[in-house]
Amino acid sequence: MAPKSTRPGKAEFSIDEFFAEIEKAEDMQASKPLYAERMKNKRALDRADAAEKEAAAPQPARREGEKKTALEKRRTTKSSHDTATGMSAKAGKTKINSVDRVDVEGFGEAPQAGFGHMPSQKLTARDISRTAAADPETQAKLREALDASVKKNKARNNEDVSGATTVGVTATVKALEQIILHGRKEVEGSAPWMPHRPERPAKRGESKPFRLVTDYVPAGDQPTAIAELVEGIENGETDQVLLGVTGSGKTFTAAQVIARTQRPALILAPNKTLAAQLYSEFKGFFPDNAVEYFVSYYDYYQPEAYVPRTDTYIEKESTINEQIDRMRHSATRAILERDDVIIVASVSCIYGIGSVEDYTAMTIDVQKGEKIDQRQLLAKLVALQYKRGDTGFVRGTFRVRGDTVEIFPAHYEAAAWRVTLFGNEVESITEFDPLTGKKSADLTFIRVYANSHHVTPRTTMNQAIKQIKAELAARLQELNGAGRFLEAQRLEQRSLFDLEMMEATGSCAGIENYSRYFSGRKPGEPPPTLFEYLPDDALVFVDESHVTIGQLGAMYRGDLRRKATLAEYGFRLPSCMDNRPLRFEEWNAMRPQSVYVSATPGSWEMEQTGGVFAEQVIRPTGLIDPPVEIRPATHQVDDVIDEIRQTIKAGYRTLCTVLTKKMAEDLTEYMHEQGIRVRYMHSDVDTIERIEIIRDLRLGAFDVLVGINLLREGLDIPECGLVAILDADKEGFLRSETSLIQTIGRAARNVDGKVVLYADRTTGSMERALAETNRRREKQMAYNLANGITPQSVKARINDIVDSTAERDHVTISIGKGKDGKEKVVTGDNLATVIKDLEREMREAATNLEFEKAARLRDEVKRLREMELDTLEGEVS
């Protein structure tokens, strides 16, 4: 007997699912065309059931000497008569009735209710499973019997029985567990991977030297930091760290480094919001060069997934943003054709796109004066996944008008190309506005890139289909051999459908799961990504590296768990796991020279540089880090409310951080009862609503914002005069050195800002955070003293400071612009002052006949007044 399984049953074994497998196997066995033997067994069972019922039924007393009836005599006959009716099982031996009368189950008359007849209750495997699930001892016996059965079957086929433990769902769970715990053998156990550097075609685009356009000159720590970074790059250093506080002009420093080294660059941002801010800044710094934007083009994305615990399959659902898709095409085209390129990207750039070889091979070059057949040109455009749109001329389409072919390239937004033919000769190439038809330029050469990054030549597609079929056959044999019949049937059905769609249309839903075969990569090798498009002399700036580096390391593991579940439960072939983001080790091997930019660099970045970094802690604007005070946590709530009241009198706002969502909500409710205008913000609050909350805080619609981990890097509030950190001595992620320094920095944009830490003891993280903050503060104060900068002068030019280049390192929620076109700041103002100012602007707009602007301001005033009334009603109640 096989030993009992020592694995916990609940985590990997469901008796309900197992018996569902048994029922399916029984149905499959019953559907086989061996009906004669099966019906023979059925008749034997029927005779046994009839005999058992007859023995159990009470028999009427027979009088002595009474003879048996003819029916009773027939019932005593042998196998040639039916035991239930006494009729002959076979008809007479005539030619017309020489076929067995087979009672095929399912085609007979249904059992009739009434007349004392009760339909028989069939005992199903589901009933057995429910009974066994309630009894652990019975469940253990069933598991033991399963193991013995599997070993017996394997021994019968002369297979190795050492690893045979169970079948079906349990085998699936075990295989999935091995992948999650130990990784894929193709990836984890393979030889060190060497970066793929494909050959690039000759660049035909017009490259220009990087020219930095700005009125600002480096100040504070910027000249030293710029010189150190440029020297390190020229000396071939692969890793450098720029430790720069918020508002010190780190973006301006990076722009200066790019301009002085004249090398293309990739800027990595931790999220789309910060990426958009950086893109806007670099676009302003380098108006004559190619500044591109490469982030995920999904407005909404629900990945394909399967949840085994609830047996729930979630189909892929997504909405693509056409504008971002165009910008992605523009970025890849620019990096292949020009040298003066800056790409601002999010971490999604480590996910797979089409290979450089296919993307550059699937192009159409059109030269003025060359010979080309129009039909051949149209066929090539269709192969590049362009669609003919004679009526709707949009991006990614073409139209034909006589000898003229008009093409709307995938990378353009408001420009198209018109190719005019004279016979088979290209007579002219012009660029025009597709809306007005106005010509903007005459061209001599154009290169049309594909309408998709995943375009594939037909020969590659045919070869890939053969390889997918080979993998499918091998995988089906593996699943059936392990008794995983449900997974095998599911995989066969889904994969064959995808193959048929690819053969017929060249594509299918979820075609990215077969990307390994289209790119020609081996199992376990990384997919082609944007990093393969970068030239060898490029630079990488990792913004907010303490967040971004962690994201780069986490992407692969999360994707592996989801894809492995799909593969092991038969929804996808195992090759789907090769459609994945880069592992951190692969990214580290592929990246060119890198600069890590952060106010709190992580341990990995510092290890790479041996603890050496370029420092940039002085703000050219004169703003300094806030003073930090530690108070006991015994009466922290009452004390923070008193501090909040003083901050409100000064006309400033307060940020208060806690540890849990429940505490945030409870503290908000308590402060509201105390008459304080307060809101909370945590992960359950939608992104759009978060922006509205911060905007209302800046306008003074309420005075206190309670949060957990959303009040750190990224969003800054100039009106914030107090940052209160409750339970600062609870060591952990939310109260680590990095988190404390980042949270303290939220008060650095206000001259009168201060920070209060509530703690009963001083932790190591608090000591290090306070030491670093005091060091920066002393250096900043010394710079201000040497340059004659006082707090009063900083207050006087606060509008200029907030709108300066140094303060664009982060995202500030806009509350509108003043008459001078600069961002408004309402530091020291209350809600009544803000409403009065908006009413004045509304009247001015109406006087100037700007009625739409006046209507918008009127609606804003109405909304703020309603919010003020709601707050007053809450205070009264």
N, C-alpha and C positions, 0 to 999 in steps of 0.2 A: 504494500500500500504506500502511496506517495505521502511524504510528510506534509503536515498541515502548513498552509501558507502563513508566514509570519508578518506579511504586509497588512496594514490596517485596512479593513474591508470598506469602511465608509469613504475613504479617500480615493480608492481606485477600483472598487468592485461593487456593482449594483446588481443584485439578484433579479430585480425587475427587468433590467435590460438584458440580462443573460437569458431569462426565459422567453423574452421576446425573440431573441436569436434562435432559441430552440423551436419556437412555433414556426418561424420562417423556414428553418431547415426541414421541419416535418412537412410543411406545405410543398416545399421543393421536391421532397422525396415522393410525396403523394402524386405530384403532377407528372412523374415519369411514366412512359408508355408501357408499363408492365402490369396491365390491369388484370390479366387472367390470374396471375399468382396472387395479386392483392385481393381480388374478389373471392378467391378460394379461401384465403385467410379470414376474410370478412364473414363468409358463410359459417366457418367454424366458430367464430366468435358469437355469431347470431344464435347458433345452435346451443352454445354453452349458456348464453344469456337466457334463452327460452327454457332450457332445462332448469336453471336456477330459479326462475320465476315460478315455474310449474311446481317445483319442490316446496317453495315457500308459500304458495297459495293453498288455502284450506280446500281439501278434496271432499265432495259430497259422499256420504256413505252409500256403498253399492250393496244392493240386495244379493243375498246368496244365490248363485246360479244365474244371475243376470249376465247377458252377453254384451261384448264391446260393440260400439257402433262402428260403421265403416270408416268414419273420420279418425276415430281412435286407433283402429287397426292400421291406417296409413301412417299415423304418427310414430308407430313403432317400427316402421320400415327403415332401411339403412340410408346411405348417403344419396341415393337416387331420388329421394323425396325431400321437400322442404319441411323442416321440423315445425315451422310455425303454422303452415296452411295444409300440409299433407299433399300438396300438388306436386307433380313431377317437375323437377328442375329443368329438364330438357323436353322439347317437343318430340313428337314421333319422328321416325327416321324417314321423312319425306324430303324431296329436294327443295320444296318451298320453305320448309321450316327446319332447315338443317344447321342453323346458326344458334349459338348459345344465347340465352336470354340474360344479358348482363344488366344488373341493377346499378346504373351509373349514379353515384351520389351527387345530389344537386338537381337531378332532372325528374325525380319522383314527386309525388304529391306531398305537400307540406302536412305535418301532423295537425290534426283537427282538435280544437279545444272542445270541452263539453262532453256529455254522455259518459261521465266518469273517467275520461282519459286525461292524464296529466303528461305534458311533454317532458321528455327526459332532459335533465340539466347536465350539459356537457362540462366536465371539469377541465379547465384550461390551464396552461402553464402560468398565466397571470395569477390565477387563484392560488396555485401552489406557491408562487413566489411571495405573495402577500402573507401566506401562512408561515413560510420559512423565514421571512424577514423579521417576524416577531420572536423567533426562537434562535438565538445565536448558536446553540448546539446543532440544530438542524442545518443551519447555514454552513457551519464548518464541515458537516458530513457531506453536504452537496459539493462543496469546494474540493473535498478530498476525492469524491467520486469523479469529478471533472478531471482532476489531474491524472488519476489512474486511467481514465478513458483516453485522454490525449496520448499518454505514453503507450497505451496498448495499440492505438492506431498507427503511431509513428514506428513502433517496433514491427508491426505487420508490414510496413513499407520499407523496412530496413533503414530507417532514418535514425539520426542521433537523438536519443531521448534525454540527454543530460540537461538540456535547457528547456525541455517541454514541461510547462507548468499549467497553463490554461489556454483558453481560446477566446475568440470573439472580443467583446468589449474590454475584458481584462488585459488581453494582449495589446490592444490599442493603447490603453492607459499606460502600460509598462513601456511601450516603445516611445510614447510622448515624454514620459518621465525621464528616460535616458537622454533624450535630446536636450531637455530643459536643464538637467543637472550637469551633463558632461559636454554639451554642445555637439555640433555636427563633426563627424570624423573627417569629412572632406576639408573642414575649415580649421578645427582645433589641432588635428593631428598632422596637418600637411606641413611641407617644408616652408621656410620663410618666403613670403610672397614678395616678388620684385615688382615695383611700379611699372605700369604699362605706359610707354611714351610713344604713341603712334606718330607717324610722319604727317606733317601738315603741308597743304598745298602752298604754292607761292602766293604771297599777299598782293592783292590787286587794289586794295583800298588806299585812300589818300591819308597818310599818317602825318600828324603835326607835332611839334615839340609841346610838352606840357607847359602851359602858361597860366600862372596863378594870378587871378584878377581879384584884388582886394585893396581896401584903403588902410587896412590895419598892418602894423609891423609887430614882429615878435616882442613880447614884453614879459617881465617877471622871470619865471623859470624856463620860458619857452626857448630862448636862444641856446641855452646850455643843453636842454633836452634834444633839440633839433640837431645840434652839432654831434652829440653822442650817438644818436640813432643813425645818422648818415655815415659817420665813421665806422660804426659796426657793420652796416650793410656793405660798404666798400671793402671792408676787411674780410668779408665772407662769413660773418657770424650768422648761424641759422636761427638762433633764438635770441630775442631781446624783450625786455619788459619795460613798459612806460607806466610808472606809478603816477597817475594824475588825478587830483581830486575833481569833484564835480564843479564845473564853472571855471576851470583853469585853462580852457581852450585846447583840449586834446585833439579835437577834430582839425583845428587850424594847424596844430603841430604835424599831424599826419599829412595834411595837404602840402605843407612846406617840404616834408621829407620826399614826397612823390615828385614835386617840382624840381628838387635839387638832384635827385638820382635819375630822373627821366626814365622811370621803369613802370610798366603796367602794374596794376594793383587790384587785389580782391579784398573788400571790406566785409568781414563777417559780423553780423549783428544777431543778438539773441532772439529778437522777435520782429514782426512785420512793422510795428509802430515805430520802433527805433530805426529800422532799416529805411523807412520812408523819410524820416527826419534827416538821416545821414545822406540819402540820395539827393534831397533838396539842397543840403549844404554844399556837397561836392559839385552839384550842377551849377551852383552859383560861383564857386571857386574856379572851375574849369569850363567856361562856356564854349571854348573853341575845340574841346576834346570830347571823346566818346565816353560819357558817364552813363552807365547802364544799370538796370535794376533786375535782379534775378531772385525771386522768392516763389513760394508755392502758388500756383495759379488757381487753387481751389478757393472759392468763396465758402463752400460748404463741402465737407468731406466725411463720409461715414465709411470706413474701410470694411472690406469683407471679413467676416469673423464667424466663429462657431463657439457656442458655450455648451460644453458637454453636460454640465450639471443639470441644466434645464432643457437640454436637447433643442437649443435655439440657434438657427442659422440666420445670420444677418447679411443681407446682400449689400454689395458695394453701391453707394449712392453718392453722387457728387455734383457740384455746380461749378463750372469753369468760368473764370473771369477772363473775358476775351482781351481786355486791355493788358493785363499782366502776362497773358500768353504771348501777346505781340512783343512785349518788352523782353521776355525770355528769348524769343527768336532774335531780336535785335542784339541782345548781349552775346549770344553764341556766334552770330555772324560777325560782330565787331571784333571779337577776340581772335577770329580766324583771318580777318582781313586787315586789321590795323594794329599798330604798336602803342598808340596813345589811348589806352582803354583803362577805365576804372569801373569795376563791377561791384555794386553794393548788393550783398546777398544775405539771406537768412540761412539757418542750419540745414534747410531743405536741399541745399546744393550738394549734399553728400548722398542724395538719392539718385538712382539710375536714370539716365537719359540715353538717347541714341549714341552709338559709338561715333568717334571722330571719323573713322574710315568711311562708314556708310553715309554719314551726314555730308561729308565733303565730296564723296563719289556721286551722290544723288543730287547733282546740281546741273543747271543748264547755263552755259556761257553763250552769249549772243554778242557778236562783234559787227559793227557797222561795215557793210560791204561784203560780208561772207555769204556763201551759198548755204541755204537751209530750206528744206521742204516744209511747207506749212503743216501738212498732216503729221509729219514726224515731230514737229514742235508741239503740236497739241497732244500727241500721245505721250511725250515726255512730261508735259505739265500734269497730265492725269496720273502718271506714275509717281509724281511728287506729291500726290494727294491734293492737288488743286481741283476745284470743281468749276464746271462751266456755269456761269451766271449771267446770261444775256440780259435778264431783267433786273436781278438784284446783284449789283456789282459791289461786293464787300471784300474785306481782307481774306486772302486765301482763295480767290476765284479768278477766272479769266473770261473774256468774251471775244467773239470774232465778228468783225464787220468787213466783209469782202476780203481784201488783201491785208487788213490791219488786225493785229492781235493785241489786245489790251490786257495787261497782267497787273493784279493788285498783290504785291509781295506780302509775305507773311510778317515781315518785320517793320512795315510802314503803317502809319496811322492815317495820314492825309495826303498820300502821294502814290501814284501808280505809273506804270511804264506803258508806252505805246510803241509797238514794233511794226513798222510799215514795210511791206514787202513789194518788190517789183519783180514779178515772176517768182523765182526762187532766191533772189538776192535781197539782203536786208538794206533797204534804201535809207531808213532813218530810225533813230531811237530817241524818243522824247519822254521827259518826265512831266506829268500834269496832275492837276487837282481833280480827283475823281468826282467831286461834288459839282464844281463849276465847269470843269473841262478846260480850264485855263492852263496853258503851257508854262512850265516854270524853268525848264532847262533842256538843252540838247546834249545827248550822251553819245559816246562812241562805243561803250562796252557796258554790259550788265551781266551779273551773275545771279541766277534765280536759285535760292535755297528751298529746301523742302518745306511743306506746310506743316510738318510734324517732326519732332525730334526722334520719333520712333519709326521713321520710314525705312522700308526694307526692300531690296531688289527682289524680283520674282524668283530668280534662281536660288537666292538665300532662303526665301519662303518655302520653296519646294523641298530643299534639303532639310530645313527645320521640321517640316511635317513628317518626313521619314524618321527623323531622330525621336520626335515626340511619340510616334507610334511604337517605336522600339522600346522606349522607356515605359510606355503604358503596358505593353505586353509583359515586360519583366516585373512590373509592379503588381499587376493582376495575379501573376503566378505566385508572387511572394505573399499577397494577402490571402489568396485561396488556400495556400499551403499552411497558413497559420490559423485557418478556420475563421477568418474575418470576412465572411461572405457579404455582410451588409456594406462594409466599406468598399469591397471590390465592385459590387453592383453599382454603387453610387458613383465611384470614380469612372467606371467604364461608360456609364450613361453621360456624364457631364463632359468627359474628355472627347468622346466621339462627336458630340454636338459641336464642341469648339473646333475640332479638326474639319468637320464638314463646312462650318462657316468660313474658316480660313481658306479652304480650297475653293469655295464659291466666291467669296467677296474680298479675300486678302486680309481680313481682320475678324475679330470676335470680341465679345465682352470679356474683359479681363485678360487681354492678349499680353499684358505686361508680365503675367506669370510665366510666360514661355520665353522671356527675353534672353535667357542664357543661350538658347539655340540660335536666335537671330544675331547676337553679337559674337558668336563663335567662342565664347569663354568655356573653360573647363569647370566641372563641378567644384564648388567652393570658392572659385575666384570672384573677386568683386566685380560689380557691373560698371560700365563706363559712366563717369560722372563729369561734372563741370571741371573738376581738377585736371582731367586729361586734356581739356581744351586750353588750359593755361600754358603760356610759354615758360621755358625754364628760368628766365630772368625775372619772373613776376615776384611781387611782394604780397604778403598776406598780413592784414591788420585784423586782429581778433578783438573786437570791441566788447567791453564788459566781460573779459575773459573768465572771471571767476564763475560766471553763469554759463557762458557759451561752451567752454571746455567740457563741463559736466554734461551738457546736452549732446555734444559729439560722442561722448562715451556711452550714453544711455540709449541712443537711437537703435543700435543693432540688436541689443538684447530684447527690447520691447517688440520689435518687428519679428524676431525669431520665434518668440512664444506664440504669437498670433499665427504665423505661417506654419509652424510645426503642428499646431492643433488642426489646421485645415488639411494638411497633408496626411496626418495619421488617421483622421476620421474620413478620408476618402473624398474630400471636396476638391482637392488639388493634387497634382503630381508633386513628388518631393522636389523637383527642380524649381518649384515656385519659391523655395527658400533662397534661391540665388538672385531673385529680384528683391534686393534689399539695400539698405544704406551701407556706407562704408563702416567697417569696424574701426575703432579708435586707432589700432595699430596700423591699419591700412592708410587712414588719413594722415597719420604721423609720418609714414613713409613717403606719401605723395606730395605733401605740402612743400612749397618753396620756402625761401627765407621769410621768417614770421616775426611780427611784433605784437606782443600781448598788451592790451591797453585796459587798465582798470584802476579804480581807487583802492581796491583791496585784492591784489593778485592772489591766485590760489597757490597751493603747495606745489602742484605739478609744474606750473610756469616757472616758479622760483627755482625748482630743482633743475630745470632745463638750462637756466642761465647761471647756475651755481650761486644763487642769492644776489646777483648783480642786477641793478635796475637803474634806468634813467628816471629822475624824480622831477615832478611838476606839481608842486603843492601851492605855489603862490598864485593868487588870482589877480590878473592885471586890473580888474575892476576895483580892488581894494576890499572886497568882502572877505571875512575871516571865518574860520570854524567857530561854532558857538561854545560858550562855557558850559561845562557839564557838572552837575551836582548830584550827589548820592544822598538819598533820604531813606529812613526805615520803612519797611513794607507793612508794618503793623497796622497803621491807619492810612494806607495809601489812597484809598478811594476818597475819603474826606479831604485829605491834603490836596489831591489833584483837582478836586472840585474848587477848592479855594484858589489854587493857582489859575484855573481856567477863568474864574470870575475876574481876577486881576488882568489877565491877558485880554479879555473881552473889553474891559474899560479902556485899555490902550488901543483898541481898534484892530487887534490881530486875531488870527485863527489858531486853533490848537489841533495837533495830531496826537492821538493816544493809542498805543499799541498794547494788546493783550495776547494771551496764549491760545485761546480756543474760541470757536464761533459762539458757543453758549455764553461764555463770559462777555463777549462783545455785545451780544443782544441784551443780556441782563444789565450790563453797565449803561448801555444806551437808554434802557427803560428807566433806570434809577436816576440818571442825569436829567432825563425829561421830566420826571416827577419833581426834581429840584428846580425846575424853571429854566434849564439850559437848553438852548436850541442845538440839537445833536443828531447826527446820523451815524450809521455803521456801514462798513463795506468789507465783505469777505468773498470767498470763491463762489458762493451761491448767487452773487449779484452779477447780472449780465455785463458784458464788456461795454456796451453802449451806455448802460445806466451808470457804470463807474465813471465814465467821462462826464456825464451830466452832474453826478454828485460832486466831483472835484470842481467843476465849473461853478456850481451853486455855492460851494464853500468859498471860492475865490471872490464871488460877488457879495458874499455876506448874508446869503439866505439862511445859513446856520453857522454856528461858531466852532463846533467841535466835530471832528471825524474820528470814529473809533474803528480800528482795523487790526489785522493780524500780521500778514506778510505782504500786503499790497502797497505799503507805504514806504517802499525802499527805492531802488534805482529805477530810473525811467520817467516817473512823473514827479514834477517839482512844483511847489507852491510858494511864490515870493511873499505872500501875506502871512505865512506861518511864523508865529512868534514863540511858540512853545511846542516842544516834543516831549511827551511823557511816556516813559517805558515802564510798565507795571511788571512786577515779578522778574526783575532783571537778573536775579541770582539763580534762576531756574536754568541751569546749564543744559544746552541742547542746540539744535539747528537754529531756532528762532532767537536764541540768546547767545549765539557764537560770536567770536571776535568780528568776523565779516559782517554778520547781521547787525551788530551794535554800531559799528563804524558807519555802515550805510544808512541806518536809521537816524543816527546823530546828524549826518550830513543833510537831512531834510530841513534843518533849521539854519543852514549856512547861507541861505539866500536873503536873510533878513538881518539888518544891522543889529536889531534888538533881540534877536532870537536866542533862546537858551534851551537846555535839555536837562530833564530831571530823571534820574534812574532810581527806582524804588527797589531796595534790596536790604535784607538783614545781614548779608555777608558779602564780601567782595570775592568774586570768582576769578579764575585765571583769565577768562575771556574778557571780563570787565577791566582787569588791570591792564591787559595788552591794548584794549580799545581806548582806554583813557590815556595811556602813555602815548599812543600814536596820535590821538587827537590833540593832546597838549603840545607835542613836538611840532605838529603842523601849525598850530595856533601861534606858537612863539615865533616861528619862521615868518609867518604872514604878518604878524604885528611889527617885526623888525623891518620888513620891506616897506610897510606903510609909513613907519616912522622915518625911514631914510628918504622916502619920496614925498613926504608932506601930505599923506592921505589921512584924513580924519573921519570918524563916524558921521559927523555932520555933513561933510562933503559927499560922502557916499549916499546919505539920505537925499540930498539935493538933486542928485542925478540918477535916482533909482530907475527912472524910465529909460535912460540911455544904457544903464547897466543891463537891464533885463533884455534889451534888444541888441546887445553887443554880440560879437562873434564868440567870445569866451563863454557866454551863457547859452550857446546853442548846442552844447554837448548832450543835452537831455531834452525830453519832450515836455513842453509846458502847455497845459490846456488853455486855449485862447478864450479871452472874454471880450475880444473886440480890439480895434485899433483907434487911436486918437486922431486928432486933426493932422498931426505930423506924420501919420502913417505908421507909427511905432506901436508896439503892443502896450495896452493900458495896464496899469498896476493900481490896485485900490488899497494899498497898504495904509492902515490907519483909518480907513473909511468903514462906516457901518452900512447896513442895508438901506436905511433911509437916504443916506448920501448918494448911494449908487442909483436908487430909483429916481431921485431928483435930477441927477446928471443925465440919465436916460430920457427923462421927460423933456429936458432942455434940448437934447439932440433930436428928439422926435419933432419938436416944434420947428427947429432949424431946417430939418429935412422937408417938412411940409411947406415952409416958406420958400424953399428952393425948388418946389414942385417935384421933389423926389418922393412921390407918394408910396412907392413900394417899400423903400427904406423906412419911411415913417410908420407904415403898417407893421413891419417887422418889429420895430422898437416898441410900438404900442402893445403888441402881443407879449413881448418880453416883460414890459412893465406890469401888464395884467397878471402874468404868471407869477412874478415875484411878489406882487401884492397878495395874491391868493395864498402863496406859501407863507407869507408873514401872518395872515389871518389865521391859517391853520395852526401856526406855532403859538399865537396868542391864545387861541381857544384851548390848546393843550395845557398852557400854563395856568389858565383860569380853572380848568377842570381838575 
